């Protein structure tokens, strides 16, 4: 996929910085609030799997269009990004349910 020069590096740095801040925040909260460990573990799993989905998506954007299997390669990367995203959403929802059940 063609982009202006520098846009891809901004995407990578922005995604990485945000995910790192979110991950550090959840780790800090997990250490501070020990009674919700399982819920925080699911949130950590969400961020890890979501990061993998983001990496797959960014890799799909860099597929060389001149290769013979470029379309297939990009399709596989996009489908794996979608599958990883779905798994991360299940982890997020399960974590939210755990937080809700911990309050009762």
N, C-alpha and C positions, 0 to 999 in steps of 0.2 A: 504494500500500500504506500503510495507516495504522500509525503508530508513535507511541510516547510522544514528547512534545516533547523535543528535545535528543538523541534516540537517533541520528538520521540524521547530525547533525553530529559525534557521537562516532565513528560508523563512518567518516566521511570523514577525520577527523583521525587516527584510529588506523591506517587503511589507508595514508594518506599518510606518516605518520611511520615506519611499519615499512618501507614500500617505499623511502623515502629512505635510511634507515639501511642497508638491504640493498644498495642501489645504490652508496652511498658505500663500503661495505665491499668490494664486488667491484671497484670502480674502484681502490681502494687496493691490493688484492691483485694486480691486473693490473699496476699500476705497479711493485710490489715484485718480482714474479716474472715476468720478461719471457719466460722460456722456455715459458710456457703461454699465450701471448697468444690463440691461436685458441680455446682452451677458455674462457678468461675472456670473450672476445667473445661466445661463445654464451650464457654466463651473463648477460651484460649484455642480450643480445637477449631472453632469457627474462624478465628483470625488466621490461623495457620493454613487451613484449607482454602480460605478465601484468597490468601496471598498466593498460593499455588495456582488458583484459578486466574488471578491477575497476571501471573508470570506466563501462563499458557496463552492468555489473550494478547499480551504484549509480544510474545513470540510469533503469534499468528499475524501480527501486523508487520513483522519483519521478513516474512517469507519472500524469497527471491522470485519475482514473477517470470523470470526467463528460464527457469528450470522446467523440465517436462512434467513433473508431478506437483507443481506449485499449488494448483487448485485443491488437489487431494490433501496435500500437507496442511494448507490453511484450514480446510474443512475439519480435519482430524484435531488440529489444535483448538479450533473454536468449539467443537463438540466436547472435547475434554475439559475446556474451560467452563462450559455450561454444566457439565456433570459435576465438576468440583464445586461450582457455585451452588448447585442444588444441595450437595452434601453439606456445605457450610451453612446454608439456610436451615437445614434440619438441626444442626448443632446449635445454632442461634435460638431457634424456637424451643428446643429441648432445654436449653439454659434458662430461657425465660420462664418456662413451666417450673423448673427447679426453684428459681427464685420465688415464684408465686407460692409453691408448696412449702417453702422454708418459712414463709411469713406466718403460716397458720399454726 
